[in-house]
Amino acid sequence: MQDTHVSLAHGNGGRYMRELIEELFARHLANPRLDVDADAVAIPLPPGDVLVTTDGFTVQPLEFPGGDIGALAVHGTVNDLAVAGARPHYLTLNVFVEEGFEIAALERIVASLARATREAGVAVAAGDTKVLRRGEGGGLYLATTGVGIREPGRRLGLREVRAGDRVLVSGPVGDHGVAVMLAREQFGLRGDLRSDAATVLPLTEALLGIDGLRFMRDPTRGGLATVANEIVRATGLDLHLDEALIPVREPVRAVCEMLGYDPLYLACEGRVVAVVAPEATEGALAAWRELPGGTEAALIGTLSETRNRARAILRTPLGGERVLEELEDDPLPRIC
Amino acid sequence: MQDTHVSLAHGNGGRYMRELIEELFARHLANPRLDVDADAVAIPLPPGDVLVTTDGFTVQPLEFPGGDIGALAVHGTVNDLAVAGARPHYLTLNVFVEEGFEIAALERIVASLARATREAGVAVAAGDTKVLRRGEGGGLYLATTGVGIREPGRRLGLREVRAGDRVLVSGPVGDHGVAVMLAREQFGLRGDLRSDAATVLPLTEALLGIDGLRFMRDPTRGGLATVANEIVRATGLDLHLDEALIPVREPVRAVCEMLGYDPLYLACEGRVVAVVAPEATEGALAAWRELPGGTEAALIGTLSETRNRARAILRTPLGGERVLEELEDDPLPRIC
């Protein structure tokens, strides 16, 4: 392939598209089962319940400290399967790339995506590329669908949550949101701030063996506060969060204070929020803290019955309380 | 939902996005198994080999005679499973919608998409929406991944094709390409030209019972000529097509002559090309001709050994021969 930039002909089903698929996608996503000539491919699966999830990715900039849109597309979809209690096995990949996009940048992103699939132990089973006309489409959008297997009969979900249950988070929140914002805005504040984008599979698998695990979710768009509101809305319970217990890295806190963001509403891409029975709290925290991605895991809140409209309530370090409202205006669009 | 146009807040994970999902997507795509609050959903499947396929859709205009991007996204993915010999069961849906897009138009397209899922007997198991900044992204892009089940041990594919095999097409070619082109260019030539966009599932299921079925494909981007080249490249056989036998509707032929297009390179979205053993030809044609979508099914070519570089060769009505070269420059970008 001699071209340096993507042209409309790379999306037309003909020779240029075949070369792009063979020489770029198939080379990085080497999968002996991937038949690039087939309309649909067989995906051998172990026994269990089949789960699917899907996500689109439009993050800007496409590359940022700690990750890029390619790795994010894998982590995001792998993580949605992981928090549902499934082991991810396959992904499908849709690429929407703008005419004129630099092929070297596309290759860098596809190579990063491929690395993320190897880390998570998933194979790209099928893919498709469409070329968008120049000036339409901010360079590159991705969509990934994941297929995973969950142990049959596994009870996990918001329906399992009870009053008295505890809420845990696997690590500091807001890193991804702040890292992408700083990469975008070029405040010259970057410092050591990196996205937390990573597979959460080790974190979720560590909890699957623990009795009393009720629910897991990865706080992405809308952050921890949005997960808190989802729990409240689905269960009708009050969620009491203790701000002093919620891990937020010092540079994230500093940037948020300077710019007026609330870290509880900023996206993470490598964290897990879990709800567990009270007696499972210590075991779950201990299991997480043994893992590289869980050393700062913390108990951050408790669920209780309410007589009013159920709310997510944050106790501040000074002893006050404020309601974590559902997100309306987005502080940071295009974060994933 | 009181908004008339999509805003960035509809993609941010908060209240506006939840309302868009609940009041527009979930309402049209009513699926009792679809849990809009879950990260990943279980998809019960009958026994058999699990197949996946994925496709992106960027057609312009979004609505055209005979279809729209919503129906096309379903047909395209259902059809890829169908020609692989699978029965489609589930889709995932990714929506990339531009800020400022009219919600009434989005609803029309989602309703059409929902109708197509009901026709094909598939359920949307998971979805995701991202909002693109105004001026980026031509209104709406879709990506769909399909999951289907194929009878175990079914041998179907380019590897099964042999010299002497016959090539059939289920109906006239080029309708979709010409219909979209005319809708786009507003030549005032529309007449009765409509896209052939439809599920091909009845056509593929009619052939699955026939001994000697080797391979099926739906000729989309790049048209019949591109499928011919794929067969040639994968088998190393010459493919002899007889132009006089290839069904092309009269108005499609007239528009192509006027504008200098070759209908053999134009996309179809509801046709099947099948390769069958010689003795299966009559049975396959008879099975197709009983179906509403197959009344104009035809035998159009034969495969043979070659001593040279294998080629797709078209015999013209005047007795001449020309090679159908692999597509390079796209006559009609953004056709699907």
Interface residues (C-beta under 8 A of the other chain):
Chain A: L8 A9 G11 N12 G13 G14 R15 Y16 R18 D37 A38 D39 A40 V41 A42 I43 P44 L45 D49 V50 L51 V52 T53 T54 D55 G56 F57 T58 N79 D80 L81 V83 A84 A86 Y90 T92 L93 N94 V95 F96 A125 A126 G127 D128 T129 K130 V131 L132 R133 E136 G137 G138 Y141 A143 T145 G146 V147 G148 R150 G157 L158 R217 D218 T220 R221 G222 T226 E230 A234 E326 L327 E328 D329 D330 P333 R334
Chain B: L8 A9 G11 N12 G13 G14 R15 Y16 R18 D37 A38 D39 A40 V41 A42 I43 P44 L45 D49 V50 L51 V52 T53 T54 D55 G56 F57 T58 N79 D80 L81 V83 A84 A86 Y90 T92 L93 N94 V95 F96 A125 A126 G127 D128 T129 K130 V131 L132 R133 E136 G137 G138 Y141 A143 T145 G146 V147 G148 R150 G157 L158 R217 D218 T220 R221 G222 T226 E230 A234 E326 L327 E328 D329 D330 P333 R334
